[in-house]
Amino acid sequence: MEEEEVAQSVTDLPVQNPPGEEFSAADLTWVKYASSEHHREDVALIPYERMEAFISGESSNPECPTRFHIERSRKREEGSLREYRSDEFLLHRIYWCSFGPENYGEGGTILPSRKFRLNTRNRAARPQSMRGCTCHFAIKRLYARPSLLLIIYHKRRHVNKSGFICHGPLDRDAIGPGARRVPYIGSEIQQQTMSLIYLGIPEENILQTHIEGIQRYCSSDAKVDSIASQYVQKLGMIIKRSTHELDLDDQASIRMWVDRNKKSVFFYQDSTDTDAFILGIQTEWQCQQMMRFGHQSLLASHSSFGVSKLKYPLHTLLVFDSMQHALPVAWIITRSVTKKDTLKWMRALTDRIHSIDSSWRISGFIIDDPASEIDPIRDVFGSPVLFSLWHIRRTWLKNIIKKCSNIEIRREIFIQLGKIVYSIWSEKNPMDALEQLFQDFVDQTAFMKYFKSFWVPKLEMWIDSVRNLPLASQESCGAVEGYHLKLKVKAYDDVQLDALQRVDWLVHKLTTELHSSYWINLFADESGSFPEVKAEYIASTSWQRALQIPDEAVHFDNKEPHSAKVVSQNDASQMWTVWNPGSEFSLCDCSWSLQGNLCKHILKVNMMCGARKDFQPSLSLQSFQRVLLDLWQKPLDDSFSLDLSVAWVMQMQERIQHVAELATSDGIAQVAKKLPIQWTKRTGRRTATKRTSPVVLPHSNSSLQKDLTPKKSTKRKRLSTFSS
């Protein structure tokens, strides 16, 4: 039998570009390829821009419909290598069938469906759908030719280690009797159906949406509709009958939950004499959103929820999605805030993210508690730390409304408290403003007793945090407050109030109702489905609602500079009054503000005050200006440190100016014309010249040599300016 020809250089492979919006492995001609890294593997070369078309087509295999998830990912910058092979990568990812690689059947071979039991604690398709499928492939965006993509298929068949088909219509061991005739239900369809059930959508609407989802994989007929109806009813029954108590003992119940949901737990430390209880929860969907929205962006901390009501306080990590809504991407349940324990779960979380994408980084970390340990954040995330005032503002306002009945006195106390914070950035002493508060409102005994006992002992700690850390904006404060309100409704609106002291109850609430709520919100926003859910999600923060108020609805009166009027959008005859406009400590007379919340009227007024010179800048802008001034004023005169500080300030100023120009211009071309001529990096200059075909060295002793490109001239070359 003649031995099959093996290609030894990527340059020998033809570029294939099948027609159609999607294509699969069956539409490509596969070639055996061998190198120092690969050993006789099936490869194909396609345009890089067709990558998503191949992945979508491969997922739509009628015999084994699936989705592919990124198991590992690496990338490097152009010009970072002096010498490289023809198959060296700019981007390298390994895609694995979502039914593998793990097998979550009992013993690793017997599927849980083959025994009469239901796992009611987690009804998502994964991890129950992990069948040990070995199908996976890798993609490489070529370093030498970035416009091309090399596909390396390691295992093309959807089989387990024993060689048996492990999922899809041909799987004889699929869940339930007659499974080969049951339509495929993917993780997205199941999660969507679960989320709608948790939201209380009528069953007939859920069934219609469920059938529309499975029609993507099979045609609809009376039998399919009947099976889908049974599935929706069964899933709804399971959800209604599910309970958080896996064991009467709470600690044993949590151990059982952790053992059953290993893929959703990134860190677990049981309570002992020496160690504190720590449970870190992150579902696969949350992990994906953390990588997607957290990379080169902000990560926020919502800490100490339920200190007085829950058995263990809840700490949430949040990212901001495309609508700038706060999205929970990790929950940490623990009472310990020590540096040692904080380092443990932070490192475990980042290790999980970096195992998928080693280049993942954040740009900043927002905290809302001055008692938070900052060193672990800087050590693990390596990013600047910002401070948010949403918690102190909300707590002060709620207690003023609760303990003071006179509306005018409420307003004056809140404004005076704001002066304490604003005096931090002026030459005034904050303690003088505090003393003035005690003198002016000595007759408000209820509030003063609360403030002196609860806030005065730790007020200095808050002031130090405000003074030493840059402040987060009102938009981010409103987003975090929006998450807090939603979490509060989900956690405390329960008939089993005695369950607050059980950890398994809290875990059940987070991973079912709250998780499903955010999943369906983001799905509705990005897919355009469920317009009512999408509209409610968009308006779920005060900042988004404030953007809907036209500028003409806001009225400033020069005779009353300490207030502004906002015309109601629902009733034009009604107007709301905002006192102390332009300040984070503004107060509105609408019902939402009188509940202690940051309302849309305050945010809209403050947006317009930012462009008016007769109002002071916001605290976040003042803190930003202080950072720049500290860079400018810190070094000694006529010193090297002064030169370095000036360079830093100018660099920041140029970046901010370019971002502002790009946001206000018609296109990037208008900004690019103004950019100065720049020299490229040395490696970039060397590889930017005309490329020649790489030389393949002959191999000897059956070992493959590295495929290296010839070295280029190191003569300096200057980039041309942008053409007009």
C-alpha positions in Angstrom: 0.0 0.0 0.0 1.4 3.4 -1.0 2.2 5.7 1.9 0.1 8.9 1.9 2.0 12.1 1.1 2.7 14.3 4.0 3.1 18.1 3.7 6.0 19.6 5.7 5.4 23.3 5.2 2.2 25.4 5.4 3.3 27.1 2.2 2.6 23.9 0.3 -1.1 23.9 1.4 -3.8 25.3 -0.9 -6.1 28.0 0.4 -9.7 26.8 0.4 -12.7 29.1 0.5 -16.0 27.1 0.1 -19.1 29.1 -0.9 -22.0 29.8 1.3 -22.5 31.6 4.6 -21.4 28.4 6.6 -19.3 25.4 5.8 -18.0 22.4 7.6 -15.2 19.9 7.6 -17.0 17.9 4.9 -16.6 20.8 2.5 -12.8 20.9 2.9 -10.0 18.8 1.5 -7.8 17.7 4.3 -4.1 17.2 4.0 -1.7 15.3 6.3 0.8 17.7 7.8 3.9 17.1 9.9 6.3 19.4 11.6 8.4 19.6 14.8 5.1 20.4 16.7 2.6 18.3 14.7 2.7 14.6 13.9 0.8 13.7 10.7 -2.4 15.6 11.5 -5.3 16.6 9.2 -5.0 20.3 8.3 -6.7 22.8 6.0 -6.0 26.4 5.1 -8.8 28.9 4.9 -9.1 32.7 5.0 -9.0 34.1 8.5 -12.2 36.0 8.0 -14.1 32.7 7.4 -13.2 31.3 10.9 -16.7 31.9 12.4 -18.3 30.4 9.3 -16.4 27.2 9.8 -17.2 26.9 13.5 -20.9 27.6 12.9 -21.1 25.1 10.1 -19.2 22.4 12.1 -21.7 23.0 15.0 -24.6 22.3 12.8 -23.7 18.7 12.0 -27.1 16.9 11.7 -25.8 13.7 13.1 -24.1 15.3 16.1 -25.4 18.8 16.6 -23.3 20.6 19.2 -21.4 23.8 20.1 -17.7 24.3 20.4 -16.2 26.1 23.4 -12.7 27.5 23.7 -10.6 25.1 25.8 -7.3 27.1 25.6 -6.2 30.3 23.9 -2.9 32.0 23.3 -1.8 34.9 21.1 1.2 37.1 20.4 1.8 40.5 18.8 3.0 41.0 15.2 6.7 41.7 15.1 7.4 40.0 18.4 9.5 37.1 16.8 12.8 37.5 15.0 12.7 34.0 13.5 9.6 31.9 13.0 8.3 28.8 11.3 5.8 28.9 8.5 3.1 27.5 10.9 3.9 30.0 13.8 0.8 31.6 15.2 -0.5 35.1 16.0 -3.6 33.4 17.5 -3.8 29.8 18.7 -7.1 28.3 20.1 -8.3 24.8 20.8 -12.0 24.3 20.3 -13.6 21.3 22.0 -17.1 19.8 21.6 -19.2 21.0 24.4 -20.1 17.4 25.3 -16.5 16.9 26.4 -13.8 16.4 27.3 -14.9 15.4 30.8 -17.5 12.6 31.4 -19.8 13.4 34.2 -21.5 10.0 34.2 -21.1 8.0 37.4 -17.8 6.1 37.1 -17.0 8.0 34.0 -18.8 5.5 31.8 -22.4 5.1 32.9 -24.5 8.2 32.1 -26.6 9.6 35.0 -29.7 9.1 32.8 -29.4 5.4 32.8 -30.2 5.3 36.6 -33.5 6.4 37.9 -32.5 9.7 39.5 -32.8 13.4 38.7 -30.2 16.0 39.6 -32.6 18.8 40.6 -29.9 21.1 41.9 -28.6 22.0 38.4 -30.7 21.6 35.4 -28.4 23.3 32.9 -27.2 21.2 29.9 -23.7 21.4 31.3 -22.2 19.7 33.3 -24.9 17.0 32.9 -24.2 17.0 29.2 -20.5 16.2 29.6 -20.3 12.9 27.9 -16.6 12.5 27.4 -16.7 13.5 23.7 -13.1 13.6 22.2 -13.9 15.7 19.1 -11.7 18.8 19.1 -9.7 20.9 16.7 -7.2 23.8 16.8 -7.0 27.0 14.8 -3.8 29.0 14.1 -3.8 32.5 12.6 -0.5 32.4 10.8 2.2 34.8 11.9 3.8 34.9 8.4 0.4 35.4 6.7 -2.1 36.9 9.1 -4.9 36.8 6.5 -4.9 33.0 6.6 -6.1 30.5 9.2 -4.7 27.0 9.6 -7.2 24.4 11.0 -5.7 21.3 12.7 -8.4 18.6 13.3 -7.2 16.3 16.1 -10.3 14.2 16.5 -13.1 14.6 13.9 -15.6 11.9 15.2 -18.0 12.7 18.1 -17.1 9.6 20.1 -15.9 8.9 23.7 -12.6 7.2 24.6 -14.2 3.8 23.9 -15.0 4.8 20.4 -18.8 4.9 20.9 -21.0 7.8 19.8 -21.8 9.7 23.0 -24.4 12.3 22.1 -26.8 13.3 19.4 -29.6 11.4 17.6 -27.4 8.3 17.1 -26.5 8.0 20.8 -28.4 5.0 22.0 -27.7 5.9 25.7 -29.2 9.4 25.4 -31.5 10.6 28.2 -35.0 9.0 28.3 -36.8 6.2 26.4 -36.8 6.6 22.6 -34.1 9.2 22.8 -33.1 8.7 19.1 -36.4 10.2 18.1 -36.2 13.1 20.6 -35.2 16.5 19.0 -31.8 17.9 20.1 -32.0 20.4 23.0 -28.7 22.4 23.4 -27.5 24.2 26.5 -28.7 27.6 25.2 -32.3 26.3 24.5 -32.5 24.7 27.9 -31.0 27.7 29.8 -33.5 29.9 27.9 -36.5 27.8 28.9 -35.3 27.6 32.5 -34.9 31.4 32.7 -38.4 32.0 31.3 -39.8 29.6 33.9 -38.0 31.4 36.7 -39.3 34.8 35.4 -42.9 33.5 35.7 -43.7 33.7 31.9 -46.9 31.9 31.0 -46.3 28.2 30.0 -47.9 28.6 26.5 -45.4 31.4 25.7 -42.5 29.4 27.0 -43.6 26.4 24.9 -43.8 28.5 21.8 -40.3 29.9 22.3 -38.9 26.4 23.1 -40.3 24.9 19.9 -38.8 27.8 17.9 -35.5 27.0 19.4 -35.5 23.2 18.6 -36.6 24.0 15.0 -33.1 25.2 14.3 -32.0 21.5 14.5 -35.1 19.6 13.2 -38.3 20.2 11.4 -41.5 20.7 13.5 -44.3 18.2 13.4 -47.1 17.1 15.8 -44.9 14.6 17.5 -42.0 17.0 18.0 -44.5 19.6 19.5 -45.9 16.9 21.8 -42.5 15.9 23.1 -41.5 19.6 23.5 -44.7 20.2 25.5 -43.9 17.3 27.8 -40.3 18.6 28.2 -41.4 22.1 29.2 -44.0 20.7 31.7 -41.4 18.3 33.2 -38.8 21.0 33.5 -41.3 23.4 35.2 -42.4 20.7 37.6 -38.7 19.9 38.5 -38.0 23.6 39.1 -41.1 24.1 41.3 -40.4 20.9 43.4 -36.6 21.6 43.7 -35.4 22.4 47.2 -32.2 23.9 48.5 -31.9 21.3 51.3 -29.8 18.4 50.2 -29.2 17.5 53.8 -30.7 18.7 57.1 -27.2 19.8 58.1 -26.3 23.0 56.2 -22.6 22.3 56.1 -23.2 18.7 54.8 -25.6 20.1 52.2 -23.1 22.5 50.8 -20.5 19.7 50.6 -22.9 17.7 48.5 -23.7 20.8 46.3 -20.0 21.4 45.7 -19.4 17.8 44.8 -22.3 17.8 42.3 -21.4 21.2 40.7 -17.6 21.1 40.4 -17.6 23.0 37.1 -19.3 25.9 38.8 -17.0 26.1 41.8 -13.7 27.9 41.4 -12.7 27.8 45.1 -14.0 25.9 48.1 -12.5 25.9 51.7 -14.5 24.2 54.4 -14.8 25.7 57.9 -12.2 24.3 60.4 -10.5 25.5 63.5 -7.9 27.3 61.5 -9.6 28.0 58.2 -12.6 30.2 57.4 -15.5 29.0 55.2 -15.0 30.3 51.6 -17.2 29.3 48.6 -16.4 30.8 45.2 -19.1 30.2 42.6 -18.7 30.9 38.9 -20.8 29.2 36.2 -19.4 28.6 32.7 -21.6 31.4 31.3 -20.3 33.8 34.0 -16.7 32.8 33.1 -17.4 33.6 29.5 -18.8 37.1 30.3 -15.9 37.8 32.7 -13.5 37.1 29.8 -15.6 39.0 27.3 -16.5 42.2 29.2 -13.7 42.2 31.8 -10.7 42.2 29.4 -9.1 45.6 29.2 -12.1 47.0 31.1 -13.3 47.5 34.7 -14.1 44.9 37.4 -16.2 46.1 40.3 -16.7 44.7 43.8 -20.1 44.6 45.5 -19.1 43.6 49.0 -20.6 42.7 52.4 -24.2 42.0 51.3 -26.3 40.6 54.1 -23.9 41.1 56.9 -26.7 41.3 59.5 -29.1 38.9 57.9 -27.2 36.1 56.2 -25.2 33.3 57.8 -22.2 34.4 55.6 -22.0 37.7 53.8 -22.0 37.7 50.0 -19.3 39.3 47.9 -20.0 39.8 44.2 -17.6 40.6 41.3 -19.2 42.6 38.5 -18.3 43.5 35.0 -20.0 46.1 32.8 -21.6 44.9 29.6 -22.1 46.7 26.3 -25.0 48.7 27.9 -22.8 49.5 30.9 -25.1 47.4 33.2 -23.4 45.6 36.1 -23.3 41.8 35.4 -22.4 39.4 38.2 -19.5 37.1 37.1 -18.5 35.5 40.4 -20.0 35.1 43.9 -17.9 34.6 47.0 -19.6 33.6 50.2 -17.4 34.1 53.2 -17.0 36.0 56.4 -13.3 36.4 56.2 -11.8 39.6 54.7 -8.2 38.9 55.6 -5.4 39.4 53.1 -4.5 35.6 53.2 -8.0 34.4 52.4 -8.7 37.1 49.8 -5.5 36.1 48.0 -6.6 32.5 47.9 -9.9 33.0 46.0 -8.6 35.9 43.9 -5.7 33.7 42.6 -8.0 30.7 42.1 -10.3 32.9 40.0 -7.6 34.5 37.8 -5.9 31.1 37.4 -9.2 29.8 35.9 -9.5 32.7 33.5 -5.8 32.6 32.5 -6.0 28.8 31.8 -8.3 29.7 29.0 -6.8 33.0 27.8 -3.4 33.9 29.3 -3.6 37.4 27.9 -6.7 38.4 29.9 -6.2 41.6 31.9 -8.3 44.3 33.5 -7.8 48.0 33.4 -9.2 48.9 36.8 -10.8 47.5 40.0 -13.6 49.4 41.8 -14.2 48.8 45.5 -17.0 50.1 47.7 -15.7 49.3 51.1 -12.6 51.1 52.6 -11.9 48.0 54.8 -11.2 46.0 51.6 -7.7 44.7 51.3 -6.1 46.5 48.4 -2.8 44.6 48.3 -4.3 41.4 47.0 -6.1 43.3 44.2 -2.8 44.9 43.1 -0.9 41.7 43.4 -3.3 39.4 41.6 -4.9 41.8 39.0 -2.0 44.2 38.7 -4.4 47.1 38.1 -5.3 50.5 39.6 -7.9 50.6 42.4 -10.8 53.0 42.3 -13.3 53.8 45.1 -17.1 54.0 44.7 -19.3 56.2 46.9 -22.6 54.5 46.1 -22.8 52.6 49.4 -22.1 55.6 51.7 -24.5 57.8 49.7 -27.3 55.3 49.8 -26.9 54.4 53.5 -26.8 58.1 54.6 -29.9 59.0 52.5 -31.9 56.0 53.7 -31.3 56.7 57.3 -32.0 60.4 57.0 -35.4 59.6 55.4 -36.1 57.0 58.1 -35.1 59.1 61.1 -36.1 62.6 60.0 -39.7 63.4 59.2 -39.3 67.0 58.0 -38.5 67.2 54.3 -36.5 70.4 54.5 -34.4 69.1 57.3 -33.7 65.9 55.4 -32.5 68.0 52.5 -30.2 70.2 54.6 -28.7 67.3 56.5 -27.9 65.4 53.3 -26.3 68.5 51.7 -24.2 69.1 54.8 -23.0 65.5 54.7 -22.0 66.0 51.1 -19.9 69.0 52.2 -17.9 66.8 54.4 -16.9 64.6 51.5 -16.4 67.6 49.1 -14.1 69.3 51.7 -11.6 66.4 51.3 -10.6 67.9 47.9 -10.4 71.5 49.2 -8.3 73.2 51.7 -11.0 72.9 54.3 -10.8 70.4 57.1 -13.5 67.7 56.8 -13.8 67.6 60.6 -14.9 71.3 60.6 -17.8 70.4 58.3 -18.6 67.5 60.6 -18.6 69.7 63.7 -20.9 72.2 61.8 -23.3 69.3 61.2 -23.5 68.5 64.9 -24.1 72.1 65.8 -26.8 72.8 63.2 -28.9 69.7 63.7 -28.4 69.0 67.4 -32.2 68.7 67.8 -32.3 65.7 65.4 -31.5 63.3 68.2 -32.5 60.1 66.4 -30.3 60.6 63.4 -27.4 62.1 65.4 -27.4 59.2 67.8 -27.2 56.8 64.8 -24.6 58.8 63.0 -22.3 59.2 66.0 -22.5 55.6 67.1 -22.2 54.0 63.6 -20.3 56.4 61.3 -18.1 58.6 63.4 -15.8 55.8 64.6 -15.0 54.8 61.0 -15.5 58.1 59.1 -11.8 58.7 59.1 -11.2 55.4 57.3 -13.7 56.4 54.6 -12.1 59.9 54.3 -8.7 58.3 53.8 -10.0 56.1 51.0 -11.7 59.0 49.3 -8.5 61.0 49.6 -6.0 58.3 48.4 -8.0 56.5 45.7 -9.5 57.8 42.5 -13.3 58.0 42.6 -15.6 56.0 40.3 -18.2 57.9 38.3 -21.9 58.2 38.9 -22.7 55.9 36.0 -20.8 53.0 37.6 -22.2 53.9 41.0 -25.7 53.7 39.5 -25.0 50.3 37.8 -23.7 48.8 41.0 -26.7 50.1 42.9 -29.0 48.6 40.3 -27.4 45.2 40.9 -27.8 45.7 44.6 -31.5 46.4 44.3 -32.1 43.4 42.1 -30.1 41.1 44.5 -32.0 42.4 47.5 -35.4 41.6 45.8 -34.3 38.1 44.9 -32.7 37.3 48.3 -35.2 38.7 50.7 -38.5 38.3 48.9 -39.0 34.7 50.0 -41.5 33.0 52.2 -38.9 30.9 53.9 -37.3 33.7 55.8 -35.9 31.2 58.3 -33.7 30.0 55.5 -31.5 33.1 55.5 -29.2 31.4 57.9 -28.6 28.5 55.5 -25.8 28.8 52.9 -27.4 26.2 50.6 -30.5 28.4 50.4 -28.3 31.4 49.3 -26.4 29.3 46.7 -29.7 28.0 45.3 -31.1 31.5 44.9 -27.9 32.7 43.2 -27.4 29.9 40.8 -31.1 29.5 39.8 -33.2 32.7 39.9 -30.6 35.4 39.8 -28.4 33.6 37.3 -31.3 32.9 35.0 -32.6 36.5 35.3 -29.2 37.9 34.1 -28.9 35.3 31.4 -32.2 36.0 29.8 -31.6 39.8 30.1 -28.3 39.7 28.2 -29.7 37.2 25.7 -32.8 39.4 25.0 -30.6 42.5 24.6 -28.1 40.9 22.2 -30.5 38.6 20.2 -33.4 41.1 19.9 -35.7 38.4 21.3 -38.3 39.1 24.1 -38.7 42.8 23.4 -40.5 43.4 26.8 -37.6 41.8 28.7 -35.1 43.8 26.6 -36.9 47.1 27.3 -37.0 46.4 31.0 -33.3 45.4 31.0 -32.2 48.6 29.2 -34.2 50.7 31.7 -32.9 48.8 34.8 -30.3 51.5 35.7 -31.0 55.2 36.5 -28.3 56.3 34.0 -30.0 54.6 31.0 -33.4 56.1 32.1 -31.7 59.5 32.5 -30.5 59.4 28.9 -34.1 59.2 27.7 -34.9 62.6 29.3 -34.5 65.4 26.7 -32.5 68.4 27.6 -35.5 70.6 27.2 -37.2 69.0 30.2 -34.5 70.4 32.6 -34.9 74.0 33.8 -32.4 76.0 35.7 -33.5 79.2 37.5 -30.9 81.9 38.2 -33.0 83.1 41.1 -32.8 79.6 42.7 -29.3 78.4 42.0 -29.5 75.6 44.6 -32.3 73.7 42.7 -33.4 72.6 39.2 -36.7 71.5 37.8 -37.3 68.4 35.6 -40.5 67.9 33.7 -42.0 64.4 34.1 -42.1 62.4 30.9 -45.3 60.6 31.9 -47.2 63.7 33.0 -46.2 67.1 31.4 -48.0 69.0 34.2 -45.8 67.5 36.9 -42.3 68.7 37.7 -39.7 67.2 40.0 -37.3 69.4 42.0 -33.6 68.5 42.4 -31.8 70.2 45.2 -28.0 70.8 45.3 -27.6 70.1 41.5 -24.2 69.1 40.2 -23.3 67.2 43.3 -23.2 63.4 44.1 -25.2 64.4 47.1 -28.2 65.9 45.2 -31.7 65.1 46.5 -34.9 64.8 44.4 -38.5 64.8 45.7 -39.6 61.8 43.5 -40.6 58.6 45.1 -37.6 56.6 43.8 -35.1 59.1 45.4 -37.1 59.2 48.6 -36.4 55.4 49.0 -32.7 56.2 49.1 -31.9 55.5 45.4 -30.0 57.4 42.8 -32.8 58.6 40.5 -32.8 59.5 36.8 -33.7 63.1 37.5 -30.5 63.7 39.6 -28.3 62.0 37.0 -29.9 64.0 34.1 -29.4 67.3 36.0 -25.8 66.4 36.9 -25.1 65.5 33.2 -26.1 69.0 32.2 -24.3 70.7 35.1 -21.1 69.2 33.9 -21.1 71.6 30.9 -22.0 74.7 33.0 -19.3 76.8 34.6 -21.4 77.9 37.5 -21.4 74.4 39.1 -18.5 72.7 40.7 -17.0 69.6 39.0 -18.0 66.1 40.2 -16.0 64.3 42.8 -14.7 61.8 40.3 -13.4 64.6 38.0 -11.8 66.3 41.0 -10.1 63.1 42.0 -8.8 62.7 38.4 -7.4 66.2 38.4 -5.7 65.5 41.7 -4.0 62.5 40.3 -2.6 64.6 37.4 -1.5 67.3 39.8 0.2 64.8 42.1 2.2 63.6 39.1 3.1 67.1 38.3 3.9 68.5 41.8 5.5 65.5 43.5 9.1 65.6 42.2 11.7 68.2 43.2 12.3 71.1 40.8 15.0 70.6 38.1 15.1 66.9 38.8 15.0 63.7 36.6 11.8 62.7 38.4 10.2 66.0 37.2 11.0 65.0 33.6 9.5 61.6 34.0 6.3 63.0 35.7 5.9 65.5 32.9 6.2 62.7 30.3 3.5 60.7 32.1 1.1 63.6 32.3 1.6 64.5 28.7 1.1 60.8 27.7 -2.2 60.7 29.6 -3.3 64.0 28.2 -2.6 62.9 24.6 -4.5 59.6 25.1 -7.5 61.4 26.6 -7.5 63.9 23.7 -7.4 61.2 21.1 -10.3 59.4 22.7 -12.3 62.6 22.9 -11.5 63.4 19.2 -12.5 59.9 18.1 -15.8 60.1 20.0 -16.8 63.4 18.5 -15.4 63.0 15.0 -17.1 61.5 11.9 -14.6 58.7 11.6 -11.1 57.5 12.5 -9.7 58.9 9.2 -10.2 62.4 10.5 -8.1 61.6 13.6 -5.5 59.6 11.7 -4.6 62.6 9.6 -3.4 64.5 12.6 -1.1 61.7 14.0 2.6 62.4 13.7 5.0 60.2 11.7 6.2 57.3 13.8 9.1 54.8 13.7 8.2 51.2 13.9 9.7 48.7 16.4 12.9 47.1 15.3 11.3 43.7 14.9 8.4 45.3 13.1 10.8 47.1 10.7 12.6 43.8 10.0 9.5 41.8 9.1 7.6 44.6 7.5 9.7 44.4 4.4 8.8 42.2 1.4 8.4 38.6 2.5 9.9 35.7 0.6 8.8 32.1 0.8 10.3 30.5 3.9 13.0 27.9 3.3 12.2 24.3 4.4 15.4 22.7 5.6 15.8 19.0 4.7 15.4 16.7 7.7 17.6 13.9 8.7 17.4 11.0 11.1 13.6 11.2 10.8 13.5 14.5 12.8 12.0 17.6 11.4 14.0 20.8 11.4 12.6 24.2 12.2 11.1 26.1 9.2 12.8 29.5 9.4 12.5 32.6 7.3 15.8 34.2 6.1 17.0 37.2 8.1 16.2 40.6 6.7 18.2 43.7 6.5 18.1 45.8 9.7 18.3 49.1 7.8 16.1 51.7 9.4 13.0 52.5 7.3 10.5 55.2 8.0 6.8 54.7 7.7 5.0 57.0 5.3 2.5 59.5 6.6 -1.2 58.8 6.3 -2.4 59.8 2.8 -5.1 62.3 2.7 
